[in-house]
Amino acid sequence: MLQLNARRKTLLILGIAFLAAVAAALLPDDPYQRWQLLDGTIQKNARWIYERTNFDPTPIDVAVLGPSRSAADVDSRKLEAALTELGTPAHVVNFSLPEAGRDINYAAARELFKTKSPKVLVLGVTEKPSRFGHPAFKYVAPSWLVADPGYFINLNYLSNLIYLPYRQMELFLADLWPPLMGLTKTFDPATYRGSNIDTTGAQFFPNSSGSVPASHAELMRGVHKLEKGMRPPILPASLRDVEFGDERHYIREIAELARARGTRLVFLNLPFYSDSDTIQEEPFYQEFGDVIDAAFLASHPEWYADYGHLTAHGAGILTAWLAPTISKELGKAK
Amino acid sequence: MLFNSFAFIFGFLPLTFAVTYLLGRWKQAAAKVALTLMSLGFYAWWRPIHLPLLLGSIVFNYYVGAAIQRAVAAGRGARVNLILAFGLAVDLSALGWFKYANFVADNANAVLHTNFALAHIALPLAISFFTFQKIAYLVDSARGDTLPMRPLDFALFASFFPQLIAGPITHYKEIVPQIDGPLFGKLIWRNVMVGLVIFAIGLFKKTVIADTLSGYANPLFTDVAHGKALDVTFSWLAAITFTLQVYFDFSGYSDMAIGLGRMFGVKLPLNFHSPLRARSMTDYWRRWHMTLQRFIVAYIYQPLSLPLSRLAAEHDLRGWPSFAVEIAIPIFITFVLVGLWHGAGWTFIIFGAMHGVYLCVNEAWVLRHKNRHRKRRRQGLPPLIEKRFEKALYHLITLLAIGYGNVMFRAASVRDAVSVWRGSIGLNGAYDPNMSLQQGVELAVVILLGVAIVAFMPNTQQIMRRFVPAYNAAEWVDVAPAMLSWTWAPNWAGLLFAGVTLFLGVMFIQRGQAIFLYFNF
């Protein structure tokens, strides 16, 4: 019997719980199973991103990464066809995922650059970046990256970190007995969705066809809600790296990966309907590549399926407008 | 705020703990103020708009209680009854309005073919629990079982966050002497340690076991609500998984409440004592939601039963007619009211009626046995001894009755419950070929594990018996001992158990914070 007082015993219980959490967080996992954790959610393309980069030998020449707007607005299949027509044939993928947060783009970029050497990387940006990381980052990022995101004041840090032990226990069990968690360890070509999937229209709006423009009233309702939630920078410009740590840190990291592979970086701004704001981080983005602003979209309600996302038709127009720029970038690429 | 949330575990709880005990070092009253305010904040977190209702209830019942106490002290019985009736009328009216007005209006419209429109009334969180606590306080005051107290003590008694939302339903005599005692507000680490272990066990029951079971039970009941007829296997799975879920959910919640109370130096009364190990319905209700059961016995059953007993005596009723008037009628009415207390819906009323019938049958069986024993004694025969087979049969019948009742309790409509019942006797087919082997294995493991814990493991108060874990633990710890006996001790094995249980309980919150089933009441 230990001769400890109740205070020390209480602290020991808490300490054991903490150590158990640390031990669980250190359990190994299968990254393929990790990228399946978002199956059945709006982030379901996460599995395809992993399969496309790790199991499909088809090269990737142009990759699009970004938030929901770049998923709904850039039609990778049409872009591929347009680039062929322009004499710069290329394999295109759109790895954008719904919701904001640059960390998940970095997680996808790591997979991309591990196995492929894209010539052009298009990063979707918006008028103001999120101060938070992506809510699904904690599901797909490797443990070390969750534990050490590499920058100061990550507003999602605690919620990401506390998820880690549970995730690793789940993945550990899935590694030992895949059917238990419904996560496979073996790539099945029969269920693979292909080298280039559509992320626009009905694919983006599963509850509608994604082809019907929203009414003006609906658009304005969405716009008001969005504008209400927007907050201008709180901290002085010198502290932007702190306030917008997620955006700035991971843009630098992605740019570094791109630089190492000789990939050209392009920033594509996708405005919401009636948006007349400047791109808050434009000077920062320009340090790494050109910024293309699709501002012309904002005055066309007939192209928007909701306040910020284009219909399939709108995506076709944006993609056709984007193709010559990407073609030029491909021409410049080594 | 849910006990099984990060906001509570890593935010509210440490903050309340620190504020209460830091201020308690200075002044006990300051600790009470802090704990009361934090408790009100805990309530408001959910839906701040209903905080005035809780505050109003506290203020109203404090003054009505004080008026009753003055009348009792002055020996003015009629005045006591008048004030008590007024207080109960107001409390019950508030409960009736918020909980039942829509139900009454809907049914009146259906019966009378009218279109009486009532704006949808949102059910204030925990109104059934805090109203019952106040009713108990007023009745206890009228019985002379309470003493005048300061508003602060009453406010803390009435809002103490561990028991505010879903019980245990506490009485004055259990709580007030503790919060009025000299040790309240003083940091006693023994209490913290014991409370933490009990909280960890409760959290584990909720997040690891109950929420796992809900993952099986909910889709089945949702399928039924969408018109699917479950076959015999899935009907039984629905009944069994939900019965285990509701047990682990509510007993887990009660453990957490008791653990939290203990961390703040207050021993709350027990609410569960292995009810699924009961061998009769009477025994089951003694051990299921114990504080509600004693409330209904003291404040509903007895007031109904006493005049009916007098009536039976006046009419010289004997045998079964006497049983019907003295026992069956008050039991049935009481349990219909218990059903209605759980919710304004026909499923709850039928659930209550079913349990009323179960208990009547149980009491009739007991009476028949007593008569047989008496007869044998008169004949000079030895008393009948229950065989092991009989005991097992009683247990099985009790579990079946509970299971069927719980289907009605859980189903979205009476039609859905009847559909599951039909499925359970094979009227919807014998086997669903869509069930995969993996599903079958998973379900078997979950059910076997749950049943093993219920049948063989000691309950929380038995595990923690060395530390008198609850207000009335001493009365219960030796009742229904488990097949496997284990008592927690603060040695390495005990600390490891507590730490790992706490870790798993917290980690499984990640699956999603499922609301406690009894938060709906």
Chai-1 contact restraints between the chains, C-beta under 6 A:
chainA,res_idxA,chainB,res_idxB,connection_type,confidence,min_distance_angstrom,max_distance_angstrom,comment,restraint_id
A,M1,B,N491,contact,1.0,0.0,6.0,A-B,restraint_1
A,L2,B,N491,contact,1.0,0.0,6.0,A-B,restraint_2
A,A6,B,W189,contact,1.0,0.0,6.0,A-B,restraint_3
A,A6,B,R190,contact,1.0,0.0,6.0,A-B,restraint_4
A,A6,B,M193,contact,1.0,0.0,6.0,A-B,restraint_5
A,R7,B,W189,contact,1.0,0.0,6.0,A-B,restraint_6
A,K9,B,M193,contact,1.0,0.0,6.0,A-B,restraint_7
A,K9,B,P490,contact,1.0,0.0,6.0,A-B,restraint_8
A,T10,B,W189,contact,1.0,0.0,6.0,A-B,restraint_9
A,T10,B,V192,contact,1.0,0.0,6.0,A-B,restraint_10
A,T10,B,M193,contact,1.0,0.0,6.0,A-B,restraint_11
A,T10,B,L196,contact,1.0,0.0,6.0,A-B,restraint_12
A,L12,B,L495,contact,1.0,0.0,6.0,A-B,restraint_13
A,I13,B,L196,contact,1.0,0.0,6.0,A-B,restraint_14
A,I13,B,L495,contact,1.0,0.0,6.0,A-B,restraint_15
A,I13,B,A498,contact,1.0,0.0,6.0,A-B,restraint_16
A,I13,B,G499,contact,1.0,0.0,6.0,A-B,restraint_17
A,I16,B,G499,contact,1.0,0.0,6.0,A-B,restraint_18
A,A17,B,G499,contact,1.0,0.0,6.0,A-B,restraint_19
A,A17,B,L502,contact,1.0,0.0,6.0,A-B,restraint_20
A,A17,B,F503,contact,1.0,0.0,6.0,A-B,restraint_21
A,A20,B,V500,contact,1.0,0.0,6.0,A-B,restraint_22
A,A20,B,F503,contact,1.0,0.0,6.0,A-B,restraint_23
A,A21,B,F503,contact,1.0,0.0,6.0,A-B,restraint_24
A,Y163,B,Q510,contact,1.0,0.0,6.0,A-B,restraint_25
A,P165,B,M507,contact,1.0,0.0,6.0,A-B,restraint_26
A,Y166,B,M507,contact,1.0,0.0,6.0,A-B,restraint_27
A,Y166,B,Q510,contact,1.0,0.0,6.0,A-B,restraint_28
A,P179,B,Q438,contact,1.0,0.0,6.0,A-B,restraint_29
